[in-house]
């Protein structure tokens, strides 16, 4: 089916800006801070570039059943696919904005992607301002698009809990004027929980509302802690919350503060993933930061371009990184939580 791709002036400006910083992303280097880094990233590790030439790569996720990776290019309103056998192809367009009028902002497409326990792709859609799921018949359904009758901002990233509940962040990055957009209906940027997503008993609950720019989201392996990255340059932190028995959270505290790193580095706290031992692998100012469960900075996979998100794939030890215009992978010395 032929679909339309909208890239208005604002988005073209974004393309031009990225082009000025290099249409082809250079490979990363590795900076060890703590000896434990070598166990996670063994000496001699090389990052392999799988694709390049995108505008803003985001939300990689591995399809375990079929053995391929999906990731978003938000300005292109598209999801791309990479497989070891067939390489790169277009998987979905449009992915996050299905309106007929040209989108007036730079980020209309899907952002974070994940799969539920039944293997159904679940998306954060900027332009359509919703969380959706692709059913077995290929049709999308809306899991959440309003809170108390008001439209969500632009869902950004998401993760499932083992009991099937879905958690997601909702900053305004997909709105053309972001915090100042006249179409913004909610006075806060929330973190939400969807109980029984897609069912007739589905319930949307606001669990955090005091963060300016909640972005990446992940659970510790035992699901007792929920991590949220805050992509606010004035408060570039990762927060940790205790997960209560009813699925809500309390005890919010700063897990790590990277605000001093913002000046002089590209990127900000963004996508988060956790390995089997509870170490955080987090998009950060300068690349992908590795943190021990106690908050110790172990080292950084350093990129010259801003890195947005990452995920595990293959046998669970391969790390896939969406960095600006490119997609990379590297073999780690661990595996993702749940593999």
WOCORZI-V477201 format. One record per run of one state. SS is the DSSP state (2 for helix, 1 for strand, 0 for the rest). FROM is the first residue (numbers start at 1). LEN is the number of residues. If there is no record, write none. Layout:
SS_FROM_LEN + SS_FROM_LEN
//
This chain:
0_1_8 + 2_9_12 + 0_21_8 + 1_29_4 + 0_33_4 + 2_37_4 + 0_41_7 + 1_48_4 + 0_52_5 + 1_57_7 + 0_64_4 + 1_68_6 + 0_74_4 + 1_78_6 + 0_84_3 + 1_87_7 + 0_94_16 + 1_110_6 + 0_116_5 + 1_121_5 + 0_126_4 + 1_130_5 + 0_135_5 + 1_140_5 + 0_145_1 + 1_146_2 + 0_148_2 + 1_150_2 + 0_152_6 + 1_158_3 + 0_161_5 + 1_166_5 + 0_171_7 + 2_178_3 + 0_181_9 + 1_190_6 + 0_196_7 + 1_203_6 + 0_209_5 + 1_214_6 + 0_220_5 + 1_225_6 + 0_231_1 + 1_232_1 + 0_233_2 + 1_235_1 + 0_236_1 + 1_237_7 + 0_244_5 + 1_249_9 + 0_258_1 + 2_259_4 + 0_263_9 + 1_272_4 + 0_276_4 + 1_280_5 + 0_285_2 + 1_287_5 + 0_292_5 + 1_297_6 + 0_303_4 + 1_307_7 + 0_314_4 + 1_318_6 + 0_324_2 + 1_326_6 + 0_332_4 + 1_336_1 + 0_337_3
//
